[in-house]
Each structure stands twice: as C-alpha cells, then as structure tokens.
C-alpha cells in the first residue's frame, strides 16, 4: 500500500441503490403502483419482460443486506424512498406501513453505524399522479412538497443527508424525450415543461427542509454528468459539444445554482422552449449544502446536420475498454467534470453519489469467489481520478459506489450487473465480488490500497 492516494480522515465511503431496483414487493402492505411498475409490466418495454416485482427482495432482506454493508466496511449508504409506498394515491392518504418500513431500515443502519443518505425521488413516480399528468402537471411541485415534508417529519430526526431528485435529466430525456424509460413519452414539447416542474419541485422540497430548521442536516440535488469532448478543433464540432454540454450537464445545475437556464436550451428546443417567470427561477435557486455527481463515462461529440435539434452525434471511441452498457471507460472525464463544477459554480461541497460499471460476472469459483477484474480496474481508476480532482482543489466529501447489489437495471432488466455484491436472482444468495473485497481494503486504508 502507498500513502500516495490517502483521503481526508472524514471522507465518507459508501455504496448506493434505488428503491425500485432492489426492494421488490412494490405493492406490499398497502403501497400503490409506480410508473415503473406500470412501464415494466407493459410488454416490449424491458429486456425479457423483466419487472421489479422481486428484484433483490430487499424489502424483506434489508437487515441481512445491512449486515453485508457492515461486513464491507461501508460508512454510508445511499437509498431512495418509494413515493407510492408512502402515498399510494400520490397525495392525500398516508400509508403508515410504508413509513414504518423506512423507519426500520434507517434504525437498522444507524445501529450498524452506517450513515443513511436518502434520496426522495429516484424515478418511481406514483402511477396515480401520472394519471393526473405527472411531471407535466404544474401542481406536482406542491405534491412533491407534501411528500417531502412527510418524510422530513418522519425521518428527519435520524437522517442527516437528503437529496431531492436523482438525475432529473434522465427523467426528462429518457421518460419524455426519447421514451425508453417510464412513463415512455416521446415528445420534445413536453421536455422543457418536465424539466421546469422537476426543478420547481426540487425548490419546494428544499424550502420544506429549511422550514424544519435541521441544523445538523444537509440537503442537495443529484445530477448525472457526462463531459462532452469535441471531436476536432472545427468550429462546428466545438459548438456541437457546447450544445450537448448545456443539454445534459448545465441543464439542471445552472438553474439550481445560478438561477438561469443555459442560453443554448432555447436554441435547441426552439418554439418548444418555455419562458419561466422570475418567481419560478427564484424558487428553483435554493441554497444547497451539496451537489451529488453521478458519473459513468464521457462522450466525444461531432457536428451532425442530420440530427436536429442538437445537430450533434457521439463518436465511437476505439482503444479504451467499454462496459456491458457500451460506455467507454474514461476515468479522466471524472476529474474533468469535477474541476469544471468548481470553476463554474464555486466551492460547493460535492459527493460522488454514483459511479460504477456493468460487466459480466463469471461463475463462482469452487471456493465461492467471484473474480471481476474489469470492475476492480474501473473502481481503482475512478477513485484515483477523484483523488486527482481533490488535489486540484475540488471540495469532494465522499464517494458512493454504484451499486451495492446487482439489481434491476431499469429497461435492461436483469441483464446488466453493476453490483460490488453478486446476487443470484433464483436463490437471492449474496456473494461479495472481488470488487467489493477491494473496496473494503480501500475503505480500511482510507485510499492507501489504491497505490
């Protein structure tokens, strides 16, 4: 081991999951269906018709999963709440059994000295609200505020780290622009409305949090960021990369942190773009305690006149390895995106809230070992990349590996494995992979094992 990659003593080492991806039993104990329950049960939407009905059975196995977290040495665990477990109709009546489940989960984490990091919305909107327009309905911001307030009241005495939304860009782009994620719409005119209502909901959620004067608690926003590199020095390629950066990276950070949308969005969306009021923009720009960054890969962009409204296409990169998702393994992109956040938005505290890779796992060896060297290499290289960003002055406070468990990978079903722990979906047996064992050594040595 080497001291070359030591992290600060209070650096938070954790792992992350999401409710619909691991819990299973989505309608148990009075819960209502979500848009992902509906989407996954619609033929043709997911690989092999896979659903989250069982997933990792975490709803019933959470205590043993937390024991596994303790064995891994995790200091923090990022989870999300299923809105429709709390409000089966999306609003109004509260389902106490849903609150009780998350209360037990939080208590068990704290008993194991693992800090809970709770995300209020990770894509699983109550289906009843989608029937009312979902993120297209301006009223959803107040519905989200009521839901957030309920969770702060129920768990705020024990949860010190919250996030309002996870990856609002993906909610908009996958759910309303391209239709490959729930609720499956394909309408460019809907996308700006969805973006604005997501951010208004975020603002109201932060206001509800602040109203409770939680002095020792923090709240933030989690965004997925993909640095956009221009394919050449041509003016067209550079402009295309800037447009794509505005669309995917600055789309949510600029309004949340600077109080305005990137100017390029009006160019991209044309007549579909909205004209938000000053009042709305003030609501969206709430003081935040941190930004969560989800990073998986980069993209190299060239100008493409055949692809409006972006006039840009990604260029396939040859030479670097790619994950099972087809994503290029490019650790320097993580250093770059973190330093760019600091340059544009200042010294706001940051957390890596997701970072991981999907690779096929080999069959377990006779001793039960699961060797996944490509995933180990990915983890090592990206942890070195965040250390490099910190050496350049980035205020990075923690890292959450994606994912604790192999799980339901949305429209890909169970065909992609991101876990540092292997899950046998037939038996629900858990086996710590070599990646998990390596991560434990990193945590125990506070980074020295990266040397």
N, C-alpha and C positions, 0 to 999 in steps of 0.2 A: 504494500500500500504506500501511497505517497500523499504528502500534505499539499500537493500542488492544487488539488481541487476541493479543499476544505470549504465548507459553507458556514455562515454565521451560526452561533450556538442555538439561536431561537428559530432557525429555519424550519418551516412546517413541512414534514414529509407525509404524504397521504396517497390515497387512491380514490377513484371516483366511479359512480354508477348513475343510473337513472331509473326511476320507478317502473315505467312500463317495460323496460328492457330486462329487469331481473325479478320483479316481485311475483309475477304470475297471479292467479286468482283475482283477476281485475274486477269481478262483480261480487266478491265475497263480502259478507257482513254488511250488506246494505249499500255497497258502492254503486255508483252509476257508470254507464259506459262512457268511454272517452272517444275522441275522433280516431285514435289509433286502434281501439277495439273495433270500431266500425270499418275503418280502412283495411285492416288486416283480414277481416272476415269477408271482404269483398273479393270474389275470385279474380285472379290476374294481377293483383296489386303487389304481392310479395313472392319471393322465391319459394317454390314448393308449397305455396299457400300457407306458409308459416305464420303463426299468431303468437301473441304474448300470453296466451291462456295459462301456460305453465311456466315458461321461461326458466329461471333458476329456482323457482319455488321459494324465493327469499321471504315472501310474506309469512311463511311458516318456519323457515330455516334461519331467520335473521340472527338468532342467538348463537348458533354454531358458526355462521358467517362472521360474526363479530369476534368470536374466539379465533377464527382464522386470521382476521386482521391483527389481532394481538400477537399471534404467532409470527406474522410477517414483520412486526415491529412498527406498524403504522402509528403516526401521531395524530393524523386527521383523516376524516372520511367524508367525502362529498356525496350527498344523496339528494334526491328530489322528492317532492311531495306530489302525490296524485290528487289533483284538484277534485276529481269526481269521487274520490273516497271521502272527502270532507263535505262536499256539496253535491249530492247525487244528481240534482237538477241544475247544478252550476251556480245556483244562488238560492237564497231563502233558507230552507231547512238544512240544519247541520246534522251530519251523521256522526254521532258520538263514537261509534265503533271505529270509524276511520281515524279520528283524533287519538283514540286510545292506542291504536297500533303504532302510530308515530311517536306517541309519548313513551311507550315501552321501548321502542327502538332507541330513542335518544337516551333514556335512562341506562340502557344496557351499554351503549357506547361510553357514557360518562363513567360507569362503573369499571370499565376497562381502560380508563384514562385515554380515550380517543376523542378528539375534539370533533363534534359534528359541524359540518358546513352545509347548510340547507339551501337548495335552490327551489324557489316556489313554482316555477313553470319550466318544464323540460318537455314541451311539445304535446302533452296529452290533455288537450282542452276537453272539458265535459261535452259530450255529444249534444246535450240539451242546449248548450249555449251556441253550438254550431248551427243548430236548427233555428236560432234567432239571428243568424248572420255571422256568428263567431267574431273573428278579428276584423270583419268588415263593418261591424256594428259599433258605432261610436260609444255606446253605453258600456261596452266591455271594459273600458278603463275603470269605471266605478265598480263593476262586478269583481274585477281583479282586486281593487282596493279593499272590498269587503272580505274577500278570501284571504288576502294578505293580513289584514287586521286580525282575522280569526286565528291565523297561525301564529302571529306575534303574541297574541294574548295567551294562546295555549302552550306555546313552547319557548317563548321569549325569555323566561326565567332560566332556561338551561342551554339555549342556543346562542352563541356569541358571534356567529358568522353567517350571514344571509346573502343570497343573490336573488334579484327579482326574476330575471329572464335568462334562459340559456339559449345562446345563438339565435337571436331574433332574425338575423339574416337568413338562416336556413328555414325558419318558419315561413318567411315571406317567399324566398326563392324556390324552395322545394315544395311548399304547400300551396302556393298561389300563382307562382310564375310558371313553373315547369311541371307541376303535378305529380312528381314521383314520390312525394310524401303526403301525409294526411294534411288537409282534407282532400287533396288531389285536384285542385283547380289549376287551370292554365289560362290566365287572363292578365295581361300586362296592366290593364286599367285597375285591377284590384290591388296590385302590388304596393303602390305608394300609400293607399288607404290603410292596408295592413301594417306597413311599416310605421305609419304615424300613430295608429291605435296601440300598437305594441309599445311604442315609446311613451305615449301618454299613460298607459297602464303602469309602465315602469316608474314614471314620475309620481303617480298617485301612490304606488306601493312604497316608494322611498318616503314620501310625506307621512304615510301611516306609521312607518317605522320611527321616524323622528318624533312623531307626536307622543310616542311612548317613552321618550327620554331614556333610552337604553344606553347609558353612559359607557358601559364596557363592551358594547356590541358594535359590530360593523355591518355595513350593507354595501353591495356593489352590483355590477352588471357583468355578465359573462358573454363574451363575443368570440366567435371563431375568426381567426385572421389567417390569410393566405397571401404572403408577399408576392407581388406581381413584378416580375422582371421583364424588361423589354427585350425582344428577340434580336434587335440590332440597334444601331445608332440612328436609324432613319427617323425623321420627324413623325411619320405615321405610326411606327411601332411604339415610339415613346408616348405618343398621345393615347394610343390604344391601351397601353399599360396603365397610364394615369386614370383613364376612364374606369378600367376594371378595378383599380385600387379604390376609387371613390365608391363604386358599386358594392364591393364586398368588404372593404376594411373601414373606410371612413363613413360609410352609410349610417352607422349607429353610434360610433364614437364621437363624431363631430357634433351632432345634436345633443348627446348626453353630456359632453364635456365642454363644448364651445357654444352651444345654443343655436346652431345653424346647420342646415343640411349642406353637403358638398354641392358646389355650383354645377358640377358635371351631371348630377342626377336629373336636373331639368333638361339638359341636352339629351340624356339617354332616354328618358320617358316621354319627352315631347308633350303632346297635348294630354297625356295621361297623368302628368305631374300635378300635384296639388299645390295650393298656396296657403301654407299654415299661418295661423294667426300668431301675433306676438305673445298673446296669453298662453297659447299651447306651447310655444317654444320655451317660455319661462317655466312652465310646468315640467317639461321634459328635462331641463337643465337643473337637476337637483344636486346638491353637494354629495359626492360619493366618497366612501372610505377606501375603495379599491376597485380595480378592474381585473376580472378573470379572463385569461387568454387561453383559448383552445387552439392548439397548433398541431397540424399533421404533415403538411407539405407546402411547397411553393408552386407557382405556375409561371411559365415563360410565355409572353404574350406577343402576338404579331397582329398587325392591321389586317382585317379581312372585310372587304367591301360587300361580301355576300351574306354577312351576318348582322343585319340590323337587329336591335337598336344599338348594340355595343360596338359593332364594326371591329371585332377582335376575336381571335381564336387562340387557344392554348397550343403551344408547340411541344410535341412529344420529345422528351429528353432521353438520349441514348447514352449509356455509360454508367449512370448511377443505378443502384438497385431500386426496385419498385415493390410495394406491398401488394397483398392479395386484392386490395381495393383499386390497384392500378396507380397508386400515388407514389411519386418519386420520393425516395429517402434523401432529404436535403437538410441536415442539421443547421448549416449556416443561415438558412432562412429564418430560423427561430431567433438567433442572435440579432439578425437584421430587423425583424419586426418589433422586437422588444426595444431596441435602441431608437427606432423610429417613433414608437409611442412616447418615449421620454422626450425626444426632440420636439414633437408636435404638441404634446399635452402637458408636459412638465413632469414633476417628480411624484406623480400619484403612485401609491403602493400597488404592486402587481402580484398576481398569483398565476402560475400555470395551472389551470383548472382541468385541462385535459391534454394529454399527449400520449400517443401510443401507436401501435401498429398491428395490422392483421396479417398473420402468417399461418400457414397450415401447420398444425401440430402433428408430430409423428406419433405412432402408437407408444404407449408407455413401455419402458424397458422392463426386464424381469424384476428389477428392484423397485419398480413403480416410478422411476424417474422419467420426466418429460423434458427432453432436450430441445430447446428452441433458440439456437444460436443467433438467428437473424433478428429475433425480437430483443435478445440481450444486447446485440450490437446497436440496435436502434436506440434502446434506452440509454446505454452508455454514451453514445454520441450526442444525444439531445441533452442529457444532463451536463455534459461538458459545454454544450452550446449556451445553456442558460448561465453557467458559471462565467463564461466569456462575457456575456451581456452584463453581469453584475460587476465584473472587473472594469467595464466601461461606464459604470455609474448608475445602471438600472436598479431601481428600488424594488427588487424582487423578494417577496417574503416567503414563498412556499411553492411546492410542486405536488400535483395530484396526478398519478399515473392513470391513464385510461387503458384498460379498465381493471377493476379488482377481479371480476369474473368474466369468463366467456359469457356472452349473453345474446339477447335478441337484437340483431343489428338492423332494426327498422325494416325497410323494404327488402333488404338482403336476407331476412330471416335468420336462420342459424348457420348460414353458410360461411360466415366470416368470424374468426376468433381473435379478439383483441386482449383477452384476459392474461393477467400475470398468474392467474389460477385457472387450471383446466376444469371444465365442467362436463361430465358425462351426462348428456341430456336424458338418457334412458334410466339411469340409476340415480342421478343427481349427486354422484360422488364428486368431491372436490380434490384436486391434486395440485399442489404448488409446483409451477413450472420452474425451470432454471432461471427464467426472468425474475420470478418472484423471489427466489433464493438470492439472486444477485442484488435485487433491490433491497433486501433485508441487510445485506452486507454494506451497501451504500448508506442506509439509514444508520446502522450501528456505528459506522465510521465517520458519519456526517460528511460524506463525499470522498474520503480518502481512498475508498475502494475503486474510484474511477481512474486512479493513476496507473 
